[in-house]
Amino acid sequence: MANKEELGQLITLEQGKPLKEVIGEVNYGAAFIEYSAEEAKRVYGDIIPSPLADRRLLVLKQVWNKACW
């Protein structure tokens, strides 16, 4: 990440954390965002016919993290 030093210094000034710790947090946050962005490329689903000619319906298959009781 190109600006991790500048972001680290800013966060250190705002929060008083050590620079080394903050740079680790910046790297972690950047990796999380990159992972999420890459996963967005792989949204699995099906396009199904719509009753309206100018519309499309997309069905996404997702797993929920909630138990059904």
Z-matrix of the N, CA and C atoms (Angstrom, degrees):
N
C 1 1.449
C 2 1.522 1 108.48
N 3 1.303 2 116.65 1 132.79
C 4 1.463 3 122.04 2 -170.83
C 5 1.532 4 114.00 3 -71.19
N 6 1.302 5 118.52 4 -37.52
C 7 1.466 6 121.51 5 -172.04
C 8 1.523 7 114.25 6 -107.40
N 9 1.316 8 118.08 7 24.88
C 10 1.464 9 118.91 8 -174.31
C 11 1.530 10 112.48 9 -65.83
N 12 1.337 11 117.93 10 -33.19
C 13 1.465 12 120.05 11 178.47
C 14 1.531 13 111.13 12 -65.83
N 15 1.340 14 116.06 13 -45.69
C 16 1.470 15 119.88 14 -179.82
C 17 1.529 16 111.09 15 -64.73
N 18 1.342 17 116.21 16 -43.08
C 19 1.464 18 119.20 17 177.67
C 20 1.524 19 110.57 18 -63.99
N 21 1.325 20 116.05 19 -39.65
C 22 1.467 21 120.37 20 178.30
C 23 1.512 22 112.24 21 -61.64
N 24 1.324 23 117.08 22 -43.48
C 25 1.467 24 120.24 23 178.96
C 26 1.523 25 111.28 24 -64.92
N 27 1.314 26 117.01 25 -40.42
C 28 1.462 27 120.81 26 178.93
C 29 1.527 28 111.30 27 -62.99
N 30 1.322 29 116.23 28 -46.84
C 31 1.468 30 119.94 29 -179.37
C 32 1.527 31 110.28 30 -65.97
N 33 1.338 32 117.16 31 -37.38
C 34 1.464 33 120.70 32 177.87
C 35 1.528 34 110.30 33 -61.71
N 36 1.323 35 117.13 34 -42.82
C 37 1.467 36 120.44 35 178.37
C 38 1.528 37 111.60 36 -65.07
N 39 1.326 38 116.62 37 -38.56
C 40 1.468 39 120.38 38 -177.50
C 41 1.526 40 112.68 39 -74.96
N 42 1.351 41 116.73 40 -40.10
C 43 1.458 42 120.05 41 -170.43
C 44 1.522 43 114.01 42 -111.30
N 45 1.320 44 117.89 43 -13.86
C 46 1.451 45 120.95 44 179.34
C 47 1.522 46 115.03 45 76.06
N 48 1.321 47 117.10 46 15.03
C 49 1.461 48 120.44 47 179.13
C 50 1.523 49 109.39 48 -80.82
N 51 1.337 50 117.31 49 156.97
C 52 1.469 51 119.40 50 175.16
C 53 1.526 52 111.63 51 -64.13
N 54 1.330 53 115.92 52 143.97
C 55 1.464 54 121.39 53 -175.76
C 56 1.521 55 111.98 54 -59.14
N 57 1.319 56 118.10 55 -41.52
C 58 1.465 57 120.98 56 -178.66
C 59 1.535 58 110.90 57 -61.72
N 60 1.325 59 116.88 58 -41.22
C 61 1.472 60 121.40 59 178.91
C 62 1.525 61 110.74 60 -65.38
N 63 1.315 62 115.96 61 -42.17
C 64 1.472 63 120.66 62 -177.81
C 65 1.526 64 111.14 63 -67.30
N 66 1.319 65 117.50 64 -39.26
C 67 1.466 66 119.99 65 178.70
C 68 1.528 67 109.64 66 -63.81
N 69 1.328 68 117.23 67 -35.73
C 70 1.462 69 120.36 68 174.24
C 71 1.517 70 111.39 69 -62.17
N 72 1.329 71 116.51 70 -40.91
C 73 1.469 72 120.58 71 178.24
C 74 1.529 73 111.03 72 -65.93
N 75 1.330 74 116.61 73 -39.63
C 76 1.476 75 120.66 74 178.45
C 77 1.526 76 109.74 75 -63.45
N 78 1.330 77 117.07 76 -44.67
C 79 1.470 78 120.69 77 178.20
C 80 1.525 79 111.07 78 -62.32
N 81 1.328 80 117.12 79 -41.63
C 82 1.465 81 121.41 80 179.16
C 83 1.531 82 110.42 81 -62.65
N 84 1.329 83 116.27 82 -46.50
C 85 1.463 84 120.27 83 179.86
C 86 1.517 85 112.08 84 -62.73
N 87 1.333 86 116.67 85 -41.20
C 88 1.465 87 120.68 86 179.22
C 89 1.525 88 110.73 87 -65.17
N 90 1.335 89 116.50 88 -39.99
C 91 1.470 90 119.86 89 179.04
C 92 1.527 91 110.73 90 -65.80
N 93 1.330 92 117.23 91 -38.79
C 94 1.461 93 121.55 92 178.74
C 95 1.531 94 110.56 93 -63.44
N 96 1.320 95 116.43 94 -44.35
C 97 1.470 96 120.32 95 179.44
C 98 1.523 97 110.59 96 -65.89
N 99 1.337 98 117.09 97 -41.80
C 100 1.462 99 119.88 98 179.10
C 101 1.524 100 111.30 99 -63.60
N 102 1.336 101 116.85 100 -41.94
C 103 1.461 102 120.91 101 178.12
C 104 1.533 103 110.44 102 -60.28
N 105 1.333 104 116.86 103 -47.06
C 106 1.461 105 120.95 104 -179.30
C 107 1.523 106 111.32 105 -62.83
N 108 1.334 107 116.88 106 -40.48
C 109 1.459 108 120.65 107 179.92
C 110 1.530 109 110.58 108 -65.58
N 111 1.324 110 117.14 109 -39.98
C 112 1.459 111 120.11 110 179.05
C 113 1.526 112 111.19 111 -67.94
N 114 1.318 113 117.60 112 -36.87
C 115 1.459 114 120.78 113 177.85
C 116 1.523 115 111.43 114 -66.95
N 117 1.320 116 117.66 115 -30.40
C 118 1.464 117 120.65 116 178.94
C 119 1.525 118 111.46 117 -63.12
N 120 1.330 119 116.77 118 -24.67
C 121 1.462 120 120.07 119 177.04
C 122 1.523 121 111.56 120 -69.86
N 123 1.318 122 116.44 121 -20.56
C 124 1.460 123 120.74 122 -174.88
C 125 1.534 124 111.51 123 -111.90
N 126 1.303 125 116.64 124 46.49
C 127 1.459 126 120.12 125 175.74
C 128 1.519 127 106.88 126 -78.48
N 129 1.314 128 115.82 127 114.80
C 130 1.456 129 120.65 128 -177.02
C 131 1.520 130 109.85 129 -91.46
N 132 1.286 131 115.97 130 135.35
C 133 1.453 132 120.03 131 178.78
C 134 1.514 133 110.74 132 -175.56
N 135 1.301 134 115.72 133 -179.33
C 136 1.457 135 122.11 134 -179.25
C 137 1.526 136 109.29 135 -126.45
N 138 1.328 137 115.54 136 140.56
C 139 1.463 138 121.03 137 171.59
C 140 1.517 139 106.64 138 -90.94
N 141 1.323 140 116.41 139 125.08
C 142 1.459 141 120.19 140 -179.54
C 143 1.533 142 109.45 141 -117.52
N 144 1.309 143 117.48 142 155.47
C 145 1.470 144 120.14 143 -178.52
C 146 1.533 145 111.72 144 -61.39
N 147 1.305 146 114.79 145 144.63
C 148 1.460 147 121.36 146 178.67
C 149 1.521 148 109.04 147 -110.45
N 150 1.323 149 117.03 148 150.54
C 151 1.463 150 118.67 149 175.79
C 152 1.534 151 112.11 150 -67.22
N 153 1.345 152 117.83 151 -19.66
C 154 1.460 153 122.30 152 178.97
C 155 1.528 154 108.98 153 -101.84
N 156 1.311 155 117.52 154 131.97
C 157 1.463 156 121.95 155 -173.98
C 158 1.531 157 112.88 156 -65.66
N 159 1.332 158 117.72 157 -29.04
C 160 1.463 159 119.89 158 -176.05
C 161 1.533 160 113.20 159 -95.02
N 162 1.318 161 117.10 160 13.35
C 163 1.469 162 121.24 161 -178.40
C 164 1.516 163 110.84 162 -125.70
N 165 1.337 164 115.76 163 156.16
C 166 1.463 165 122.21 164 173.31
C 167 1.522 166 108.13 165 -128.52
N 168 1.301 167 117.34 166 149.07
C 169 1.460 168 122.90 167 176.69
C 170 1.523 169 108.41 168 -112.74
N 171 1.324 170 116.43 169 129.56
C 172 1.451 171 121.84 170 178.45
C 173 1.522 172 108.55 171 -114.18
N 174 1.311 173 116.41 172 124.31
C 175 1.458 174 121.85 173 178.30
C 176 1.521 175 107.30 174 -103.81
N 177 1.332 176 116.96 175 120.10
C 178 1.462 177 122.04 176 178.61
C 179 1.515 178 110.01 177 -99.21
N 180 1.313 179 115.51 178 140.27
C 181 1.460 180 121.15 179 176.17
C 182 1.513 181 107.72 180 -104.25
N 183 1.342 182 116.59 181 113.04
C 184 1.456 183 121.23 182 -177.80
C 185 1.519 184 110.02 183 -131.31
N 186 1.312 185 114.80 184 151.37
C 187 1.463 186 121.16 185 175.97
C 188 1.525 187 107.55 186 -99.67
N 189 1.295 188 116.18 187 133.09
C 190 1.457 189 121.21 188 177.68
C 191 1.514 190 109.27 189 -90.52
N 192 1.307 191 117.20 190 148.80
C 193 1.453 192 122.65 191 178.19
C 194 1.522 193 111.94 192 -95.49
N 195 1.286 194 117.64 193 19.42
C 196 1.453 195 121.33 194 -176.45
C 197 1.519 196 110.07 195 -116.77
N 198 1.291 197 114.53 196 135.23
C 199 1.464 198 119.10 197 177.25
C 200 1.532 199 108.90 198 -79.92
N 201 1.293 200 116.13 199 139.95
C 202 1.467 201 121.48 200 176.49
C 203 1.521 202 108.58 201 -93.69
N 204 1.282 203 116.34 202 125.89
C 205 1.466 204 120.52 203 -177.29
C 206 1.508 205 110.37 204 -100.61
